[in-house]
Amino acid sequence: MMWPLGHAAVAYLSYTGLCRSRNRVPQGSLAVVALLVGSQLPDLVDKPLSWYLGILPTGRSLGHSLFVIVPLVGLVYALSRRSGHEEYAIAFGVGLGAHLLADGLPVLWGDADIALMLWPILSLEAYPDGAPTIAGLLGDSLGEPYFLVEFLLAGLAAAIWQRDGYPGLGPLRRRLTAMRQAND
């Protein structure tokens, strides 16, 4: 299981890599916000609907399914293209794709089920002992190498984000500057 910080790091590293392959650095606050939303969306959909409402079988089903993600990215791209803001949709799609890639890697070594990306075509077993708790998941994760790698990725992503000039913080900086000037 990857935590939100790890998903954000993988997404930013993927997006900045894509931008650099296009000979530029990540631009625009809204693109980076769209990236962050995309990197978290599958868990923001699945975890509450499964863990707290019992609507979904697991915390990795609807929001992690390619049958939902692919049409969603297509719709977001079509809408953003009409307004001339394709970069937002690209960033959003990279965030979603990075989330699925990070959650899907354990499938390669047998620690996860491919059904999480192909639900509802492939069924998923509901939690046999009820939904997990965040504290329980954290306790289970602490000794896992995969969990520790997330912090390395986050450090790398933070260093690159700094080198890129902290894209995404522009509106916050402007707001804080305006508040500071209003108080002076």
N, C-alpha and C positions, 0 to 999 in steps of 0.2 A: 504494500500500500504506500502510495506517495502522498505526502502532506501538501497543503496549499503552497508553502514556500518553495518546495521542490518543483511543483507544477509551474509556478511563476518563473522560476529560474530556467527550466528547460524551455519554456515558451520564449523568454527573452533571448536566450542564447540562439534558439532556432530563428527567431525573427531578425536579430541583428546579423546573423549569418546570411540569411536571405537578402537583406538590404545590402550587405557588403558585396554579395555576388552580383548585385545590380549596380555596384560602384557608388554606393551612398551609405550614409548612416541613418538609423531610424529617425524619422522626422515626425513632428506633430504630436501634440499631447493626446488628441483623440485617437490616433492610431495605437498608441501605447496603452491607452485605457481600454480600447477594443481588444487588444492582445491580452491584457490581464483578465478581462471579463471572459474571453474565450477559454483562457487557461483554467478557469475555475468553474465554468458553467456546468460541466457534467456532474460534478460533485454537489453543486448547489441545487441541482434538480433531483438527483437520485438519492442522496443521503436523507434529506427530510422526508421525501415521499416513501422511503423504505423504512428508515429507522424510527420515525416518529408517527407516521400516519399509516404504515403497513399497506400502502397501495401497491408498491413495487416489491418484487421478491428479494432484491438485494440492493445495496448501495452502489452497484455498478450494473445498470440495466438500461433504462430508457435513455438517459443522457449520455451514455457511453456507446450506444448502438449506432453503427454505421448507417442503419436504416433511418435514423433520425438526424444524425450529424451531417451527412452528405446533402440531403435536401435543405437543411437549415442553412448551411454555408452557401449553397446555390441561391437560395432566396435572399439572404443578406447581400450577396454579391450583386444580384440583379437589382435590388433596391438601391444599393450604394452606387452602382454604375449610372443609374438614372439621374442621380444627383451629382455625379462627377467625383465621388469620393471612394473610388475602388480600393484605395490603400487601407481604409478602415476595415473593409470586408476581408482583404488579404490578411491583415493583422489578426482579425477575429478568427479566421480560418486556421492560421498558423497556431494560434493559442489552443484551439480545439484539437487540432492535429497533434500538437505536442503533448497535450493531456492524454490522448488515446495512445500515442506512442509510448509514453512513460508507463502508463498502466498496462500496456500490452507486452512490454519487454519480458516480464516474468513468465508469459506464455511460452517463450522460447526455451526456458529451462524447467518447465513443468510445474511452476508454482502458481499458475493461474489458468483459468479456463477460457478458451477462445470464445465461448458462448457470450461473454460479457460484451463483445463487440457485435454480435450477431443476434441479440435478443430483439424481437420475440420469436424469430425463426428457430433459433436454438434455445431451449428452455434453461433456466437457471434455478437451482435449488434455493429455496428460502433458507434463512438462517435457522439451523436446527435448535439452537438454544436461545433464540430471540436475537434482536438486534444488538450489535456491539455498542459499547460506550466509548466515548472519546478517551477517557482515562485508561480504559482497558487496552485500546488500540495503541495508545502512547506507550504504555508499559510493555506491550508485546514488541513494539518497534525499537525500543532503546538499544538493544544489543545487536540489531540487524545491520549488516554492512550497507544494505540498500538505503537505510535511513541515514546513515552517516554520510553517504555519497551525496545526499540531498544538500547537506550543509556545504560541501565542497562546491557543488554546482551553484549554490546561492552566492557563495563568496566570489566565484568566477563571474557570475552574472552581475553582481554588484560592482565589481571592478570595471567590467566592460560598460555597464550603464553609466558609471562615472566618466569613463573615457569618452562616451558618446554625448556627454553634456547633460545627463539626467533627463532624457526626453520623457515627457509625461508630467513633469512637475511645473511646467510653465504657468498654468492657471493658478495653482496653489501659491507659487512664488509671487505672482502679480497681486493676488488677494492679500497675502501677508504684507506686502509692501504698501498697498493701499491702506490697510488697517493701521500700519505703523505710521504712515504719513498723516492719517486722520487724527491719531493720538498725539502727534507732536505739535 
